[in-house]
C-alpha cells in the first residue's frame, strides 16, 4: 500500500483577531484559543472534538489556526498543512518536483513539531509539518 502524507491542519489569515474569533465561534461553534506574542499571536481553531492528545476524535476532520495577515499577498489565502515523517527529505522532494521552499530553514513549533512553508508547482502556498509524534498515522489507517 502507498504511504500517504495527509492534510492535518488548515490555516487562514486574520486582520482583527478578536473579530475573527467571535465570527468563527458564533457562526460555527469552533473553540478558538488565542496564543501570545511568543507564538506570533497565532490562534488555534478546534473544529471537531479532540482527545487528551489534542487529536481529532472524528475521522476525516481536522483542526486549524489563524495567523496575522501580512502585506505579502501570499499570506491572504487559506492554506493547508501536510504531515510528513522526515521534513528535510520532504523539502528535497518538493524542490525536485518543481516547488520552492519559502524559508531558509524550518521553524520549531513548541510541543507540535517542525514546520516550513513552500510554493507548489502552481505557485500556491502550502505548509509541511513533521509532528513531534506521528500518532496521526494510526488514526488514518497506518500501522502501529
MIDO-480664 format. One record per residue (C-alpha): x, y, z; residue in three letters. Coordinates in steps of 0.001 Angstrom, whole numbers, plus 500000, padded with zeros to 6 digits. Each point is the difference from the previous one (the first is absolute). Layout:
// MIDO-480664
XYZala ...
//
This chain:
// MIDO-480664
500000500000500000unk 501243503505499190unk 501130502286502820unk 497895503119500301unk 500845503382501479unk 496599501255501208unk 498704503530500331unk 499868500453503775unk 499370503714500542unk 498737503099498236unk 501095503605500397unk 498213503246499202unk 501002503636500437unk 498328502563502221unk 500110503787500056unk 498308500333503396unk 500529497004502275unk 497133500740502389unk 497565500559497154unk 501086496777498241unk 499719497976503228unk 496500501346500678unk 498907499258496420unk 501130496342499934unk 498752499347503537unk 496597501513499170unk 499556498673496468unk 501392496472500437unk 500448499363503733unk 503775499572499662unk 502109500279503147unk 502519502761499349unk 503155500276502143unk 502171503104499784unk 503727499457500440unk 502405502706501096unk 502644502097498285unk 502592497235500522unk 497894497916497568unk 499470502857497531unk 496492500739501360unk 498851496810498293unk 496495498799500735unk 499023496333499962unk 496588498833498817unk 498529496806501411unk 497404499015497391unk 499373496472501249unk 500097498261503376unk 503527499051501021unk 501503497548502469unk 502588500621502693unk 502664499751497278unk 498305502982498245unk 499333497779496956unk 496529499998498454unk 497737497117501012unk 497877499946496854unk 501857498519496996unk 500090502305497009unk 500028503220502025unk 502857502426500665unk 500584503005502204unk 501713503176498942unk 501419503347500865unk 500022503668499123unk 502981502303499512unk 500376503762499594unk 499549500991496361unk 503227501485498619unk 500562502451497121unk 501243497108497804unk 496998498927497868unk 500924496332500494unk 498945500358503648unk 496453501012499027unk 498672496598498941unk 499224496930502121unk 502621497269500004unk 500217496346500952unk 502662498218502046unk 501235496571498891unk 501560497633502565unk 503271498321499010unk 502294497598501857unk 503284501616498913unk 499823503730499324unk 503421500329498342unk 499275497113497614unk 496562501454499204unk 501553503423499317unk 502381498411497491unk 497103498201498299unk 498026503260499752unk 502932501719498261unk 500612496996497713unk 496316500023499026unk 500153503686498995unk 499030501716503265unk 501838502675501969unk 500706500060503743unk 499036503439501338unk 502370500246502985unk 503676499267500580unk 499300497448502726unk 497040498320501716unk 498467501587503096unk 499611498121503278unk 496487500222501417unk 500251499157503718unk 498119496826500866unk 498865499512496383unk 502940499355497697unk 501991501567497168unk 498269502027497268unk 500855501625496685unk 498001501747497251unk 500493499404496300unk 498512500908496646unk 498804497122497858unk 500445499776496225unk 496993502336499573unk 501284502692502367unk 497580499075502793unk 501296500380503561unk 499821496748501964unk 501726498827503208unk 501566496794501265unk 500260498873503593unk 502132497276501526unk 497975499354503160unk 501821499192503221unk 497839496898500195unk 498747498269496882unk 496848498695501735unk 497906501313497122unk 501160497074497833unk 498230497531502276unk 496792501997499760unk 500012500059496186unk 500732496343499394unk 503718499722500655unk 501511497083501879unk 500874500285503653unk 
//
